[in-house]
Amino acid sequence: MPQSQASYPAARFRRLRRMPALRALAQETQLVTGDLIWPVFVRDGHDVADPVASMPGVSRMSVDRVVRAAEEAATLGIPAICLFPYTDPAIKTEDCAEAWNPDNLANRAIRAIKAAVPEIAVMTDVALDPYNANGHDGLVRDGVILNDETIVALVRMALVQAEAGADILGPSDMMDGRIGAIRGALEAAAHTDVAILSYAAKYASAFYGPFRDAVGATGALKGDKKTYQMNPANGDEALRLVARDLAEGADMVMVKPGMPYLDICRRVKDAFGAPTYAYQVSGEYAMIATAAERGWIDGEAAMMESLMAFKRAGCDGILTYFAPAAARILGRGRWF
């Protein structure tokens, strides 16, 4: 408690809560549309929006629909959109070769968005799970997820995404050493302006289930991801991982999931001061959206409160499926 603070009744904290104007003047943390990255799911087809049952209000969209989503994002002032492909199971293989196909679904979507809405920053996912017959983020041999062999594949994947026009690469695989390898390859290929937003502290979380439904990985996954994603009990390890990724060439870092790990967000920002992001993952989204759909909570208020929590915890931005809804609310002015 600050020693200079007056005591009651001279100090009445309710004075600055009395009306919206005073609450605005006293507000410590600000949330703006420029803080938002919108993750979207892309699928094959034309003029298709396929609802994801476990994520109310979210659909897998064909490339033309994703372009429209990017146009909507630009209109709302959302600076970036992040692509996650729903890959036909028939082309998923153990060697994951579709991941570095220049004409795969994600790369076609990158090119289409940049052609139509060049001002939108396009972020991609760099991990093998959308293309892996085993459902894992890395190559698998005899049940073991291979680190160094996976890095070679991730570099190939990152380079074709950069060639397609991606502005931000998001390595989400959690293999050791992949940031340095990707950064070195980008420099060598003259993709010096492509940014890396590293999933530096990605936990082996129970909150990813609806996402795996959305990208078609739920049935494919054999085993779990605990040998490469982080133990939810660990915090100091997250700081070591962030330090490593920044040293290897990451421009920005991410904590994933978000709300269960707000303490990690704050520790990362305080320790490094680097651009720090959180991913409000599918399970977090689904809890709020489903409860709101059933009338159990005020969905709009819960959504905005959750996003403000990330900013209060030190995040510079948030990946959230709520991005367009939140942007519309912010465009109306004060929501509190």
N, C-alpha and C positions, 0 to 999 in steps of 0.2 A: 504494500500500500504506500503510495507517495506521501512523504511526510508533510508536504506543503498543502495538502488538500484540506479544505475547510470541512467542518463537521456539520451535521444536521442541527438546525434547520437552514443555516447559511448555504449548505450544499444540498440541493434538491435535484437529483438526476432526472426526475420526471419533467423538469422545465423544458429540456431540449427534446422531449418526446411528445410534447403537447399537440403539435400539428405537423402536417407533412413538410411544410417549408422548413421548420426548425429541425426535423429529423434529417432532411436533406443536407442542411448546413453542417450537421454534426456527424454525418456518415463518414466512417473511416475507410471503407473499402468500396471500390467501384467495379461494376461489371459492365462491359460494353460489347457490342457485336464483334469488334476486332479481337476479342479474346477467344472466339469460337472456331473450332474446326469441326466440320460435319462429316462423319463417317457414313459412307453409302455402300450398298451391296449391288454389284453389277452381275447380270446374267445374260446368256445368249437370247436371241429373239429380236422382235421389233414391236415397239409400242406395247411392251409388257410390263406390268407391275404385279409381282407375285407376293402377296402378303406373307410375312414371317409370323407364324401362329404364336410363337413365344415372345414376340416383341410387338405389342399393339401399336399400330400406326406406322410400322416400318415395313418396307417391301424390298424385294430384290427387283432391280430395274434393268431393262434392256439399255443398250448404250445410248439410244436416242432419248430415252427417259432420263438417263443420268446427265446427259447434256442439258436437258431442261432443268434438272435439279441444280446444276452449276449456274445456269442463268438466274434461277431463283435466288441462289446464294449471293450472287453478285448484286442483285437488286436489293437484297436485305442488308448488304454490307458485311456478310460473312467472308473473311479473306481466303479461306482454304477449304478444300473438300478432299476427303481421304477415301481411296478406292479399295474395296475388298471383293474379289471375284468369287462367284459361285461356279465352280468348274464341273463340267459334265463328268460323272464318275467313270465314264468309258475312257477318258484320256488321262486319268490319274494313274501314275506308274510308280514303281519303287525307285527309279532313277530321277523322277520329278522333272523330266526334260521339258515339259510344257511350261515350266516356270521361266525359262529363258527363250521361249519362242517369241520372236519380235512381233508376231501377229496374234498372240494370245489375247484373251478377253480384256485383261487389265490394260495391256499396251494399246489395244484399239480404243479403249475408253479414254486413255490419256490423250491420244492424238485428237480424238473427236472433241474433247473438252477444250484443249488448247487452241484448236481451230475456231471454235465458236465463242469462247469466253477467255481470251488470252490473259486477262487481268486476274483471273482466279488462280491461286496457287494450288497445284495438284500434288497431293501427297500419296505415296504408295506404301504398300506393305511388303517388306522383304523377309519372307519366311517361306518354307516349302510346304506347309500344311495344306494349302488349297490344291496342291498338285500331287500330293503324296498318297499312294495307295494305303500307307500305314497310318495316315492322319497326323503324323508328327511334323514338327517344324524343321527337323533335320533328317538326313539320310539314315537308314536303319540297316544294321547287319547283325544277324543272330540276336535280335532283340535289343541291341545296344545302339543308342543314337550317337552317330559319329560326329565328332567336333570338326576336325581339320578338313575332312572330305566335304562336309557340309559347307564350310567357308568357301571352298572353290566354287560350289554351285551357287551360293548366295552372291558372290562377286559377278558371276555371269548374269544372274537375274537382275542385279542392280544396274549393270551396264546397259542392258536392253531397255530398262525403264528410263534411264537417263537419256538414251537415244530417242525414246518415244516422246520426250518432253517433260518428264516429271521434274517438279521444282524441289520437292522434299522427299527423301527416301526415309522410310521408317523401319529399320531392322528390328524385328520383333521376336527373333528366334532364340536369343539368349545364348548363342554359342560364344565361347571365349575367343577373343581376338578378331571378331568379324568387323568391328568398326574400323580398325586400322587397315585391314585388308581392303575393305570397300573404299575407304578414303584414298588409299594409295592407287587403286585401280581407276577411280574417277579422275584423279590428278593426271595419271599417265595417259588417259583417253581424252584429255582436255575438257572434261566436264567439271571445271574448277568452280563453277557457280552453283552447282547442285548441293543443297543443304542436306544434312543428316540430322534427323530427330530420332535419337536412339531410345528404344525401349530399354533403358538402362536398369531399372528396378522393376522387373516384371515378375509378379508372384504366381506361384502355383495355386491358383484361386478357384473356389467353387462358383465364382460369379461369372464365368465365361460360357455357361451352358447355352443360353439363347444364341450367342454369336456362333457357336459351333453348329447349331441348327441352321442358321442363316447361310453359312458357307458350305454346308453339306459335309462337315467333318465329324459329326457326332457318331454316326455308324461306322466310320472308317477308322477311328482312333483305336489303336491296340495298346492297352496299358494306360499309363498316365505320363505326365510331363515333369515329374518331380526331380528327374536327374539333371534338368537344365533350367527350369524356372525356379524362382526363389522360395525358400521356406517362409511361410507367413509369420513365423516367430522371430525373424531376423530383421534388425534395423541397421546395425553397424555395417553389415555386409552391403546394404544398399549404397551407403556412402562410398565404400571402396569401389563398387561397380561404376558409380557415377564418375568418380575420379579417374578410373581407367578409361572410360569411354570418351571423356573430355580430352584426356591426354592423347588418345588415338585419333582424334579429329572430329568428334561429334560437335555440331553447332548448338544443339538443343538436347535436353534430356527429358525423359518421361517416367512417371510413376504409374504403375498399372496393377490392379484396379485403383480407383480414386478414393471414394469416401471411406472405405475401411483402412486407408493408408494415409490419411491427412497428416498424421504425425511425421511420416516419411517425407511428404511434400515439404513441410516446414523445415525439416532438418536439411534436406537437399538445398533448398533455396538459401538458408542461412549459411551453410558451409561453403557453397560455391558461387552464389550470385549469378549463375548461368541461367539462360532462359529455361524455365522449368514448366513442364506440362503434366497434366493428369488425364487419364482416360477414364471417363465415366462409362464403365463397361456395360455390356448388354444386360447382365443380371441386375445391376443398379438401376438401369433404365426400366427394365421390366417390372421391378418391384413398385416403382413410382407410378408407371403408366397403368399397370394392372389394378393397383389400389384405387387410382383415380377413376378408371373405367367402371369400377364397381361402386363408386360413390363413397369409399371409405376415407379418402383424404381429399383435400383441395389440391388437385393435380398441378394447377398453374403455380400456386404458392409453393408447393413442395419442390417443384422443378427449379424455380428461381432461388429458393433457399439453398438447395443443394449446390447449385452453380456458384452462388456467392461464397459458400464454404470453401471451395477450391481457391478462390481469390484470397480469402482471408488467411488461408494456410500458406500463402506465398506463391501460388501458381501464377504464371504469366498468361496461361491459356488453358483451355479444356477441349478435349475431343469428346463430343457428346451428340447422341442421336436427337437430343432436344434442340439442336442448334437453330433450325428455322423457327420453331415455336418461340424459343427464347428471344430470337432477334426481332420477331414481330412485337413481342411485349416491350422490349427495350425501345423499339421505335415509337411506342406510344408515350414514352416518358417514364416517370417514376412508377414502380410497381409495388413498393412497400407501403 
